[in-house]
Amino acid sequence: CDKRAAAGRPVDLDAFLRPGGATEMIHFIGKDILYFHALFWPAMLEYSGYRTPSSVYAHGFLTVNGEKMSKSRGTFITAESYLALGLNPEWLRYYYAAKLNGTMEDIDLNLDDFVARVNADLVGKLVNIASRCAGFINKQFDGNLCASVQTDLFDAMTAMAGEIAALYEQCDYSKAMREIMTLADQANQFIAEEAPWTLIKDDATRSRAHQVCSDGLNLFRLLVVYLKPVMPGLAERAEQFLNIEPLSWQDLESPLCDHTINPFTPLL
């Protein structure tokens, strides 16, 4: 609140802490302190005149390679030690999101699975869509996208917005990631079946290659919107590549048409 006040955006802390406020207060806790945070603490708040939390989400413990964290065994990993190795925090954000659900089950940071999941999902599925399509758009069509989107897959993917938003709201992140990666599979299948690398070789089908790659980049943009809550850094790099303003959920139904993108550089 002090920081916001200094920035000219003050928050009335006392009003926020009293019952009846419009702002949500959500507690995220570990399963070992469930009794205190879901029973005793709300009761203390209630009868001392403070608001109770809007929701309380309890998660299980984190194990590493199937074992409890232990400094002596080398299985004690903190966010700080992860960053000290120079690793991209968004890889870990995505991996945790892909495993976290609405239950109190423990989740395991399996390092081999971590590498495989990041490479398969984020590089092999998501970024692959952009890299496949951008080369043709940049080299063959001066970076210009077509004037319309002509694949039914665009409407099918935007129709998932409500379901994916609900999964985020319910903190069922693992199911949200599964739904998003299913859409990424469909986008890759669309590009593979259309095969723009073959279409581009024939003047009679050159315009179709242009359309397929433009559609592919619009599908990629939808996926970036869906993943932005988990991977804001990747979204920012995608926004720079697509030459657009920061994406929001409201942008889902408005495709990029008759638009010029920037040269593609590896996003991840």
FENKA-V892971 format. One line per field, one symbol per residue. ss: DSSP state (2 for helix, 1 for strand, 0 for the rest). psi: psi as a letter, one per 20 degrees, with the letter a starting at -180 (. if undefined). burial: b if it has 24 or more other ideal C-beta (glycine too) atoms within 12 Angstrom, else e. Layout:
BEGIN
ss=???
psi=???
burial=???
END
This chain:
BEGIN
ss=0222220000002222200000000111112222222222222222200000001111100111001000000000002222220000222222222220000000111022222222222222222222222222222200010000000222222200222222222000222222222222222222222202222000000222222222222222222222200002222222222200000022200000000100000000
psi=hhghghjjmqpngghhiqqiqipqoppprqhikgggiifgghggggjjjrqqqhqppprarprokjqqpphhikjoprhghghhijqphhghgggghihpajrkqqqpnohghgggggggggghffhhgghghhgggghhkkjpqrirpjpihghhhhiigggghhhghjkmhghghggghghhghghgggghhmhhghiiphhjghhgggghggghhhggghgghihhhmhgggghhhggilrrpqrhiigjnroqlqprrqpqph.
burial=eeeeeeeeeeeeeeeeeeeeeeeeeebebeeeeeeebeeeebeeeeeeeebbbeebbbbeebebeeeeeeeeeeeebeeeebeeeeeeebbbbbbbbbbbbeeeeebbbebeebeebbeebbbebbbbbbbbbbbbbbebbebbbbeebbbebbeebbebbeebeebbeebbbbbbbbbbbebbbbbbebbeebebeeebeeeeeeebbbbbbbbbbbbbbbbbbbbbbbbeebbebbbebbebeebeeebbeebbeebebbebeebb
END
